[in-house]
Amino acid sequence: MGVIDMTAMRYINLLDKVARVKTRKCFVHNNVIFFAVNKEDVSRAIGPAAINVKKIQEQIGKKIKVIREDEGLEDIERFIVDVVSPIKPKYVEVKDGSVTITAGSSQNKASLIGRNKRRFLELKKIIHDTYGLDLRII
């Protein structure tokens, strides 16, 4: 995992304070703050009627999502689909030290890459920090 900066540390502490859930993974993709928590803690982190999510969004002024933490390379496809949601890639393949996402349509590919490759670079950093792999989108 990559280095946690002070902003991410503040977000992690806020999640712990509001929802009483521990996590070590917090990252930003497409202007949304993601918290990756253990699968047992996802519902507790979200809270009843999403009250914890709403409290955190209100305090920081940004949209947040709580996703299930990856459990190794076999979990990479679900992790990527959770991060890029609502975009649905055709499939995700891990081969030769890189992750290849097949977008399917040109609109999906454009959405995954983003203007000035911003989303692509964010996702590439997330995958590199989490799995130590490179990213390709076709």
VOKOLDO-816621 format. One record per residue: x, y, z of N, C-alpha, C in turn. Coordinates in nm, 3 decimals, padded with zeros to 5 digits. Layout:
<sites>
+---------+---------+---------+---------+---------+---------+---------+---------+---------+
|     n.X |     n.Y |     n.Z |    ca.X |    ca.Y |    ca.Z |     c.X |     c.Y |     c.Z |
+---------+---------+---------+---------+---------+---------+---------+---------+---------+
|       X |       Y |       Z |       X |       Y |       Z |       X |       Y |       Z |
...
+---------+---------+---------+---------+---------+---------+---------+---------+---------+
</sites>
This chain:
<sites>
+---------+---------+---------+---------+---------+---------+---------+---------+---------+
|     n.X |     n.Y |     n.Z |    ca.X |    ca.Y |    ca.Z |     c.X |     c.Y |     c.Z |
+---------+---------+---------+---------+---------+---------+---------+---------+---------+
|  00.083 | -00.118 |  00.000 |  00.000 |  00.000 |  00.000 |  00.088 |  00.124 |  00.000 |
|  00.037 |  00.230 | -00.060 |  00.110 |  00.355 | -00.069 |  00.110 |  00.430 |  00.063 |
|  00.175 |  00.542 |  00.063 |  00.186 |  00.626 |  00.180 |  00.053 |  00.701 |  00.200 |
|  00.009 |  00.707 |  00.324 | -00.115 |  00.779 |  00.356 | -00.078 |  00.923 |  00.387 |
| -00.139 |  01.017 |  00.315 | -00.112 |  01.158 |  00.341 | -00.202 |  01.206 |  00.455 |
| -00.181 |  01.329 |  00.499 | -00.255 |  01.383 |  00.614 | -00.404 |  01.395 |  00.585 |
| -00.440 |  01.428 |  00.463 | -00.582 |  01.440 |  00.429 | -00.651 |  01.304 |  00.442 |
| -00.589 |  01.201 |  00.386 | -00.646 |  01.066 |  00.397 | -00.653 |  01.022 |  00.543 |
| -00.552 |  01.056 |  00.621 | -00.553 |  01.021 |  00.763 | -00.669 |  01.088 |  00.836 |
| -00.698 |  01.212 |  00.801 | -00.812 |  01.281 |  00.863 | -00.944 |  01.214 |  00.826 |
| -00.957 |  01.174 |  00.699 | -01.078 |  01.104 |  00.656 | -01.093 |  00.970 |  00.728 |
| -00.984 |  00.896 |  00.742 | -00.987 |  00.767 |  00.812 | -01.028 |  00.787 |  00.959 |
| -00.972 |  00.888 |  01.022 | -01.007 |  00.916 |  01.162 | -01.153 |  00.958 |  01.175 |
| -01.205 |  01.031 |  01.076 | -01.345 |  01.072 |  01.079 | -01.436 |  00.950 |  01.067 |
| -01.402 |  00.856 |  00.979 | -01.481 |  00.732 |  00.968 | -01.479 |  00.656 |  01.099 |
| -01.363 |  00.649 |  01.163 | -01.352 |  00.579 |  01.291 | -01.436 |  00.648 |  01.398 |
| -01.435 |  00.780 |  01.399 | -01.510 |  00.856 |  01.499 | -01.661 |  00.844 |  01.479 |
| -01.707 |  00.852 |  01.354 | -01.850 |  00.850 |  01.326 | -01.907 |  00.708 |  01.330 |
| -01.839 |  00.613 |  01.264 | -01.896 |  00.480 |  01.248 | -01.832 |  00.373 |  01.336 |
| -01.723 |  00.408 |  01.404 | -01.650 |  00.312 |  01.485 | -01.601 |  00.192 |  01.403 |
| -01.548 |  00.225 |  01.286 | -01.496 |  00.122 |  01.194 | -01.352 |  00.159 |  01.160 |
| -01.263 |  00.061 |  01.172 | -01.121 |  00.083 |  01.141 | -01.095 |  00.046 |  00.995 |
| -01.012 |  00.126 |  00.928 | -00.966 |  00.095 |  00.794 | -00.828 |  00.156 |  00.774 |
| -00.757 |  00.103 |  00.676 | -00.627 |  00.158 |  00.640 | -00.627 |  00.207 |  00.497 |
| -00.738 |  00.187 |  00.427 | -00.744 |  00.224 |  00.286 | -00.848 |  00.332 |  00.263 |
| -00.797 |  00.444 |  00.217 | -00.880 |  00.558 |  00.182 | -00.816 |  00.621 |  00.060 |
| -00.896 |  00.642 | -00.045 | -00.842 |  00.702 | -00.166 | -00.951 |  00.778 | -00.238 |
| -00.909 |  00.864 | -00.331 | -01.001 |  00.947 | -00.408 | -00.998 |  00.902 | -00.553 |
| -01.116 |  00.883 | -00.611 | -01.129 |  00.852 | -00.753 | -01.252 |  00.925 | -00.804 |
| -01.235 |  01.005 | -00.909 | -01.345 |  01.078 | -00.972 | -01.418 |  01.169 | -00.871 |
| -01.341 |  01.238 | -00.787 | -01.394 |  01.330 | -00.686 | -01.482 |  01.263 | -00.582 |
| -01.467 |  01.133 | -00.563 | -01.539 |  01.059 | -00.460 | -01.434 |  00.997 | -00.368 |
| -01.458 |  01.008 | -00.238 | -01.367 |  00.950 | -00.140 | -01.416 |  00.808 | -00.110 |
| -01.326 |  00.710 | -00.127 | -01.358 |  00.571 | -00.105 | -01.293 |  00.524 |  00.025 |
| -01.371 |  00.449 |  00.103 | -01.318 |  00.380 |  00.220 | -01.333 |  00.231 |  00.193 |
| -01.224 |  00.157 |  00.195 | -01.228 |  00.012 |  00.179 | -01.218 | -00.050 |  00.317 |
| -01.326 | -00.117 |  00.360 | -01.333 | -00.175 |  00.493 | -01.356 | -00.326 |  00.482 |
| -01.334 | -00.397 |  00.592 | -01.360 | -00.542 |  00.594 | -01.506 | -00.568 |  00.559 |
| -01.530 | -00.685 |  00.496 | -01.667 | -00.713 |  00.452 | -01.764 | -00.723 |  00.570 |
| -01.715 | -00.760 |  00.688 | -01.802 | -00.766 |  00.807 | -01.843 | -00.627 |  00.855 |
| -01.763 | -00.525 |  00.822 | -01.786 | -00.390 |  00.874 | -01.854 | -00.296 |  00.775 |
| -01.883 | -00.342 |  00.653 | -01.939 | -00.252 |  00.551 | -02.073 | -00.194 |  00.597 |
| -02.164 | -00.279 |  00.644 | -02.295 | -00.229 |  00.684 | -02.287 | -00.138 |  00.805 |
| -02.194 | -00.167 |  00.897 | -02.177 | -00.081 |  01.013 | -02.118 |  00.054 |  00.972 |
| -02.027 |  00.055 |  00.874 | -01.967 |  00.180 |  00.827 | -02.071 |  00.267 |  00.758 |
| -02.160 |  00.205 |  00.682 | -02.266 |  00.281 |  00.614 | -02.369 |  00.330 |  00.714 |
| -02.406 |  00.246 |  00.809 | -02.500 |  00.284 |  00.913 | -02.643 |  00.261 |  00.869 |
| -02.735 |  00.261 |  00.967 | -02.877 |  00.243 |  00.935 | -02.928 |  00.362 |  00.853 |
| -02.993 |  00.332 |  00.742 | -03.043 |  00.436 |  00.650 | -02.929 |  00.528 |  00.603 |
| -02.809 |  00.474 |  00.595 | -02.689 |  00.546 |  00.547 | -02.659 |  00.671 |  00.628 |
| -02.691 |  00.669 |  00.755 | -02.672 |  00.788 |  00.838 | -02.525 |  00.824 |  00.856 |
| -02.436 |  00.723 |  00.869 | -02.293 |  00.752 |  00.886 | -02.235 |  00.815 |  00.760 |
| -02.275 |  00.763 |  00.644 | -02.229 |  00.819 |  00.517 | -02.274 |  00.964 |  00.505 |
| -02.398 |  00.990 |  00.538 | -02.451 |  01.127 |  00.529 | -02.379 |  01.222 |  00.624 |
| -02.349 |  01.176 |  00.745 | -02.277 |  01.261 |  00.842 | -02.138 |  01.298 |  00.790 |
| -02.067 |  01.198 |  00.737 | -01.931 |  01.222 |  00.688 | -01.935 |  01.314 |  00.566 |
| -02.029 |  01.290 |  00.474 | -02.041 |  01.376 |  00.356 | -02.071 |  01.519 |  00.396 |
| -02.154 |  01.536 |  00.496 | -02.190 |  01.669 |  00.545 | -02.069 |  01.740 |  00.604 |
| -01.987 |  01.666 |  00.679 | -01.872 |  01.727 |  00.746 | -01.760 |  01.764 |  00.649 |
| -01.737 |  01.681 |  00.547 | -01.625 |  01.710 |  00.457 | -01.668 |  01.775 |  00.327 |
| -01.797 |  01.773 |  00.297 | -01.846 |  01.840 |  00.178 | -01.815 |  01.768 |  00.048 |
| -01.789 |  01.638 |  00.055 | -01.763 |  01.558 | -00.064 | -01.841 |  01.428 | -00.055 |
| -01.865 |  01.368 | -00.172 | -01.934 |  01.241 | -00.177 | -01.839 |  01.130 | -00.132 |
| -01.892 |  01.033 | -00.057 | -01.810 |  00.919 | -00.016 | -01.879 |  00.789 | -00.054 |
| -01.799 |  00.683 | -00.066 | -01.849 |  00.548 | -00.087 | -01.772 |  00.454 |  00.003 |
| -01.843 |  00.358 |  00.058 | -01.782 |  00.254 |  00.138 | -01.787 |  00.126 |  00.057 |
| -01.670 |  00.067 |  00.032 | -01.663 | -00.057 | -00.045 | -01.594 | -00.164 |  00.037 |
| -01.611 | -00.288 | -00.007 | -01.549 | -00.401 |  00.060 | -01.400 | -00.406 |  00.025 |
| -01.319 | -00.429 |  00.126 | -01.174 | -00.436 |  00.106 | -01.138 | -00.560 |  00.025 |
| -01.035 | -00.548 | -00.056 | -00.991 | -00.662 | -00.136 | -00.928 | -00.767 | -00.046 |
| -00.937 | -00.892 | -00.092 | -00.880 | -01.002 | -00.015 | -00.773 | -01.074 | -00.095 |
| -00.706 | -01.003 | -00.185 | -00.601 | -01.062 | -00.267 | -00.629 | -01.045 | -00.415 |
| -00.542 | -01.100 | -00.497 | -00.554 | -01.085 | -00.642 | -00.682 | -01.145 | -00.699 |
| -00.735 | -01.250 | -00.635 | -00.858 | -01.310 | -00.685 | -00.979 | -01.217 | -00.670 |
| -00.963 | -01.115 | -00.589 | -01.071 | -01.021 | -00.562 | -01.058 | -00.892 | -00.644 |
| -00.960 | -00.885 | -00.732 | -00.930 | -00.760 | -00.803 | -01.044 | -00.714 | -00.893 |
| -01.114 | -00.807 | -00.959 | -01.221 | -00.767 | -01.050 | -01.334 | -00.698 | -00.974 |
| -01.377 | -00.756 | -00.861 | -01.484 | -00.695 | -00.781 | -01.440 | -00.559 | -00.729 |
| -01.314 | -00.548 | -00.685 | -01.262 | -00.422 | -00.632 | -01.267 | -00.313 | -00.739 |
| -01.221 | -00.344 | -00.860 | -01.220 | -00.245 | -00.968 | -01.360 | -00.207 | -01.008 |
| -01.451 | -00.304 | -01.017 | -01.590 | -00.275 | -01.053 | -01.654 | -00.184 | -00.948 |
| -01.624 | -00.208 | -00.819 | -01.675 | -00.120 | -00.713 | -01.623 |  00.022 | -00.726 |
| -01.497 |  00.037 | -00.762 | -01.437 |  00.170 | -00.772 | -01.490 |  00.247 | -00.892 |
| -01.503 |  00.182 | -01.008 | -01.543 |  00.254 | -01.129 | -01.695 |  00.258 | -01.149 |
| -01.770 |  00.201 | -01.056 | -01.916 |  00.202 | -01.067 | -01.966 |  00.345 | -01.087 |
| -02.059 |  00.371 | -01.171 | -02.157 |  00.287 | -01.242 | -02.109 |  00.235 | -01.377 |
| -01.985 |  00.262 | -01.417 | -01.932 |  00.207 | -01.541 | -01.912 |  00.057 | -01.521 |
| -01.957 | -00.021 | -01.617 | -01.945 | -00.166 | -01.608 | -01.848 | -00.216 | -01.715 |
| -01.723 | -00.246 | -01.677 | -01.628 | -00.298 | -01.776 | -01.670 | -00.438 | -01.822 |
| -01.630 | -00.473 | -01.944 | -01.664 | -00.604 | -02.000 | -01.598 | -00.715 | -01.918 |
| -01.468 | -00.704 | -01.896 | -01.398 | -00.793 | -01.803 | -01.264 | -00.736 | -01.761 |
| -01.212 | -00.793 | -01.654 | -01.085 | -00.751 | -01.597 | -00.993 | -00.873 | -01.594 |
| -00.870 | -00.854 | -01.641 | -00.777 | -00.966 | -01.649 | -00.642 | -00.926 | -01.590 |
| -00.584 | -01.015 | -01.511 | -00.452 | -00.993 | -01.454 | -00.355 | -01.086 | -01.525 |
| -00.253 | -01.026 | -01.590 | -00.156 | -01.107 | -01.662 | -00.026 | -01.030 | -01.677 |
|  00.085 | -01.098 | -01.656 |  00.219 | -01.042 | -01.675 |  00.243 | -00.913 | -01.597 |
|  00.201 | -00.909 | -01.473 |  00.228 | -00.793 | -01.388 |  00.145 | -00.670 | -01.419 |
|  00.035 | -00.687 | -01.492 | -00.051 | -00.572 | -01.518 | -00.198 | -00.615 | -01.518 |
| -00.283 | -00.519 | -01.495 | -00.427 | -00.539 | -01.497 | -00.478 | -00.479 | -01.627 |
| -00.553 | -00.558 | -01.705 | -00.610 | -00.509 | -01.828 | -00.761 | -00.504 | -01.812 |
| -00.817 | -00.385 | -01.830 | -00.962 | -00.366 | -01.823 | -01.012 | -00.353 | -01.965 |
| -01.102 | -00.442 | -02.005 | -01.166 | -00.432 | -02.136 | -01.296 | -00.356 | -02.115 |
| -01.303 | -00.237 | -02.172 | -01.415 | -00.147 | -02.147 | -01.543 | -00.192 | -02.216 |
| -01.533 | -00.251 | -02.334 | -01.652 | -00.290 | -02.407 | -01.685 | -00.189 | -02.514 |
| -01.746 | -00.080 | -02.476 | -01.783 |  00.024 | -02.573 | -01.686 |  00.141 | -02.565 |
| -01.688 |  00.222 | -02.670 | -01.600 |  00.339 | -02.670 | -01.643 |  00.441 | -02.566 |
| -01.772 |  00.446 | -02.535 | -01.821 |  00.537 | -02.431 | -01.769 |  00.494 | -02.294 |
| -01.771 |  00.363 | -02.266 | -01.715 |  00.314 | -02.139 | -01.566 |  00.343 | -02.130 |
| -01.496 |  00.324 | -02.241 | -01.352 |  00.349 | -02.242 | -01.323 |  00.496 | -02.214 |
| -01.399 |  00.584 | -02.278 | -01.382 |  00.727 | -02.255 | -01.412 |  00.764 | -02.110 |
| -01.514 |  00.700 | -02.052 | -01.548 |  00.727 | -01.913 | -01.440 |  00.677 | -01.818 |
| -01.381 |  00.563 | -01.849 | -01.274 |  00.510 | -01.765 | -01.147 |  00.595 | -01.772 |
| -01.119 |  00.650 | -01.888 | -00.997 |  00.730 | -01.905 | -01.016 |  00.872 | -01.852 |
| -01.129 |  00.934 | -01.884 | -01.157 |  01.069 | -01.835 | -01.084 |  01.176 | -01.913 |
| -01.124 |  01.299 | -01.891 | -01.061 |  01.412 | -01.958 | -00.917 |  01.426 | -01.912 |
| -00.827 |  01.444 | -02.007 | -00.683 |  01.455 | -01.981 | -00.629 |  01.334 | -01.904 |
| -00.689 |  01.219 | -01.921 | -00.650 |  01.092 | -01.858 | -00.652 |  01.100 | -01.705 |
| -00.732 |  01.188 | -01.650 | -00.735 |  01.208 | -01.505 | -00.783 |  01.083 | -01.431 |
| -00.897 |  01.026 | -01.475 | -00.950 |  00.907 | -01.408 | -00.856 |  00.788 | -01.425 |
| -00.797 |  00.775 | -01.544 | -00.704 |  00.666 | -01.570 | -00.585 |  00.674 | -01.475 |
| -00.528 |  00.793 | -01.458 | -00.412 |  00.810 | -01.371 | -00.447 |  00.784 | -01.225 |
| -00.568 |  00.827 | -01.183 | -00.612 |  00.800 | -01.045 | -00.626 |  00.650 | -01.022 |
| -00.693 |  00.581 | -01.116 | -00.713 |  00.437 | -01.102 | -00.581 |  00.362 | -01.110 |
| -00.492 |  00.408 | -01.194 | -00.359 |  00.346 | -01.206 | -00.284 |  00.354 | -01.073 |
| -00.290 |  00.469 | -01.007 | -00.224 |  00.486 | -00.878 | -00.288 |  00.398 | -00.771 |
| -00.421 |  00.388 | -00.771 | -00.491 |  00.304 | -00.673 | -00.450 |  00.158 | -00.691 |
| -00.448 |  00.110 | -00.814 | -00.413 | -00.030 | -00.840 | -00.266 | -00.055 | -00.807 |
| -00.180 |  00.040 | -00.839 | -00.039 |  00.023 | -00.807 | -00.017 |  00.020 | -00.656 |
| -00.083 |  00.109 | -00.582 | -00.068 |  00.114 | -00.437 | -00.127 | -00.010 | -00.370 |
| -00.237 | -00.063 | -00.424 | -00.306 | -00.175 | -00.361 | -00.243 | -00.309 | -00.398 |
| -00.214 | -00.327 | -00.527 | -00.168 | -00.457 | -00.575 | -00.025 | -00.457 | -00.631 |
|  00.033 | -00.342 | -00.653 |  00.167 | -00.335 | -00.713 |  00.168 | -00.371 | -00.860 |
|  00.056 | -00.351 | -00.927 |  00.043 | -00.386 | -01.070 |  00.023 | -00.261 | -01.154 |
|  00.052 | -00.272 | -01.283 |  00.030 | -00.165 | -01.378 | -00.112 | -00.176 | -01.434 |
| -00.161 | -00.073 | -01.501 | -00.298 | -00.072 | -01.554 | -00.299 | -00.043 | -01.703 |
| -00.382 | -00.116 | -01.775 | -00.408 | -00.091 | -01.918 | -00.558 | -00.095 | -01.938 |
| -00.609 | -00.005 | -02.022 | -00.750 | -00.003 | -02.058 | -00.759 | -00.019 | -02.208 |
| -00.836 | -00.121 | -02.252 | -00.854 | -00.142 | -02.396 | -01.002 | -00.147 | -02.429 |
+---------+---------+---------+---------+---------+---------+---------+---------+---------+
</sites>
